[in-house]
Amino acid sequence: MNIAILTFDGYNELDSFVALGILNRIRDREWNVKITSPSPTVTSMNGLTVQSQQTLSFANSADVVIFGSGILTRKIAIDESIMGQFKLDPMRQVICGQCSGTLLMAKLGLLKSLPACTDLTTKPWVIEAGVDVVNAPFIANNNIATAGGCLASQYLASWIIARLVSREAAKEAIHYVAPVGEKESTVAHNMSVISDFL
């Protein structure tokens, strides 16, 4: 199971790393979760530079693609040298957008008439791209999912696990990362958010 977490310069650490951490809780299967970028290194909105684990071409063959967000997303959305590399297929791939990653999905024509979630800053730009933005943390339709708000990345990750492995595996992954003393309530809430889309 190859999973590409698309991470660009100006990326939001929470959007990329929360999903990375939760998805890597699936230990008993061959899950290959990789930070995927257009350059060997990328630097976050707060100055954290990380090394890319895969090039953008990895996303085109991956089973799951997550478009992360960041402060430079609007520039990326019009950068043909980056956007032109994507050859994604929602019929065979699970494709997700986190916050401003939803804008990139819209620009690639992946959302079409589907409603979507995004963060409040990006919302006007996603609407301008012709997408109906809903006031919710998470929404999915078949293989397409979007989330709005940094901590909503947990919903993307748990939905991916529940969809591709099982609900129980998603519960276990969230239970592991949930705060002590709040584990059961966190799992219950998380599953209540994603259950209508499974």
C-alpha atoms as one frame of an Amber mdcrd trajectory, in Angstrom:
protein
   0.000   0.000   0.000   1.851   3.079  -1.228   0.702   6.353   0.341   2.007
   9.722  -0.854   1.696  12.687   1.501   2.279  15.617  -0.835   4.374  18.163
   1.020   5.498  21.411  -0.589   7.606  24.395   0.469   5.674  26.427   3.034
   3.938  23.271   4.263   1.958  23.081   7.484   3.688  20.607   9.792   0.462
  19.394  11.398  -1.151  18.568   8.088   1.703  16.370   6.875   3.030  14.871
  10.087  -0.194  14.057  11.959  -1.364  11.996   8.987   2.104  10.446   8.633
   2.164   9.436  12.287  -1.324   7.943  12.378  -1.033   6.081   9.077   2.231
   4.515  10.201   0.404   2.874  13.122  -0.586   0.134  10.677   2.286  -2.226
  11.441   0.936  -5.628  10.387   0.613  -4.710   6.706   3.025  -3.482   4.090
   2.136   0.215   4.253   4.655   2.497   2.597   3.818   6.032   3.776   6.118
   8.664   2.273   6.585  12.423   2.379   6.423  13.218  -1.329   7.757  16.502
  -2.690   8.833  18.275  -5.890  12.340  18.893  -4.524  14.875  16.953  -2.395
  14.038  19.111   0.646  11.092  21.286   1.611  10.853  23.949   4.303   7.718
  24.470   6.373   5.868  27.682   7.146   7.746  27.705  10.465  11.198  27.029
   9.029  11.446  23.247   9.505  13.324  21.673   6.604  12.792  17.968   5.912
  14.097  15.622   3.288  11.611  14.299   0.778  11.220  10.517   0.737   9.762
  10.344  -2.765   9.474  12.476  -5.887   6.114  13.635  -7.254   6.004  10.768
  -9.747   5.429   8.441  -6.781   1.978   9.996  -6.347   0.872   8.924  -9.811
   1.297   5.242  -8.976   0.411   5.435  -5.255  -2.703   3.775  -3.857  -3.434
   6.830  -1.701  -2.544  10.479  -2.306  -2.919  13.190   0.334  -2.530  16.808
  -0.739  -1.079  18.602   2.264  -1.437  22.320   2.756   0.777  25.320   3.335
   1.191  29.040   2.924   2.397  28.784  -0.688  -0.453  26.671  -2.054  -1.880
  29.405  -4.284   1.511  29.763  -5.998   1.807  26.007  -6.376  -1.683  25.847
  -7.892  -0.528  27.962 -10.855   2.934  26.411 -11.172   2.679  24.200 -14.248
   6.107  22.681 -13.565   4.554  21.102 -10.457   0.887  20.689 -11.355   1.703
  19.290 -14.787   3.433  16.292 -13.194   0.228  14.878 -11.721  -1.565  12.081
 -13.564  -3.987  10.939 -10.884  -6.958   8.623 -11.281  -9.766   8.668  -8.666
 -11.101   5.417 -10.100  -8.047   3.513  -8.838  -6.605   5.863  -6.212  -7.892
   7.260  -2.925  -7.220  11.005  -3.191  -7.496  13.376  -0.238  -7.029  17.082
   0.387  -6.091  18.686   3.684  -6.984  22.385   4.088  -5.435  24.261   1.154
  -4.602  20.916  -0.444  -8.265  21.016  -1.460  -7.428  23.944  -3.739  -4.864
  21.828  -5.576  -7.437  19.069  -6.016  -9.901  21.608  -7.398  -7.339  22.973
  -9.862  -6.620  19.431 -11.069 -10.327  18.837 -11.704 -10.566  16.104  -9.092
 -13.532  17.595  -7.210 -15.787  18.541 -10.132 -19.298  18.878  -8.633 -18.408
  17.331  -5.264 -18.744  19.368  -2.058 -15.483  19.781  -0.174 -13.918  20.923
   3.095 -11.026  23.326   3.510  -9.642  25.801   6.034 -11.212  29.231   6.478
  -8.323  31.096   4.818  -8.464  28.956   1.677 -12.260  28.814   1.469 -12.741
  31.831  -0.840 -10.146  30.523  -3.299 -11.711  27.053  -3.396 -15.142  28.637
  -3.984 -13.600  30.770  -6.726 -12.349  27.511  -8.294 -15.992  26.418  -8.568
 -16.244  24.125  -5.570 -19.063  24.077  -3.010 -17.334  24.357   0.379 -19.194
  22.847   3.322 -18.868  23.953   6.944 -17.551  20.634   8.257 -14.222  19.104
   9.263 -14.422  16.149   6.883 -16.369  14.888   3.879 -15.856  12.004   1.466
 -17.440  10.657  -1.680 -16.191   7.312  -2.973 -12.403   7.688  -3.349 -12.310
  11.456  -2.806 -12.042  13.019   0.661 -11.257  16.486   2.019 -10.702  17.909
   5.486 -10.677  21.415   6.897  -8.592  22.575   9.853  -5.120  21.341  10.802
  -6.260  18.790  13.354  -8.820  17.408  10.906  -5.897  15.479   9.406  -6.727
  12.811  11.991 -10.060  12.283  10.218  -8.373  11.807   6.853  -5.946   9.293
   8.317  -8.560   7.301  10.225 -10.932   7.298   7.231  -8.149   5.936   5.012
  -7.406   3.181   7.533 -11.076   2.321   8.055 -11.716   2.285   4.308  -8.661
   0.224   3.336  -8.194  -1.973   6.405 -11.073  -1.904   8.906 -12.940   0.260
  11.366 -11.239  -1.603  14.204  -7.814  -0.772  12.805  -8.819   2.907  12.590
 -10.022   2.843  16.187  -6.755   1.283  17.338  -4.666   3.878  15.490  -6.607
   6.794  16.976  -6.611   5.191  20.426  -2.818   5.024  20.288  -2.369   8.742
  19.573  -5.290  10.069  21.650  -4.600  11.896  24.950  -4.485   9.772  28.085
  -7.768   9.987  29.950  -9.573  10.914  26.728  -8.844   7.891  24.595 -12.327
   6.374  24.483 -14.074   9.699  23.927 -11.551  10.701  21.229 -12.028   7.421
  19.377 -15.823   7.686  19.648 -15.828  11.257  18.334 -13.404  10.481  15.525
 -15.475   7.535  14.342 -18.665   9.576  14.543 -17.151  12.119  12.121 -16.060
   9.564   9.498 -18.681   6.803   9.889 -21.210   8.304   7.476 -18.577   8.185
   4.725 -17.518   4.557   5.048
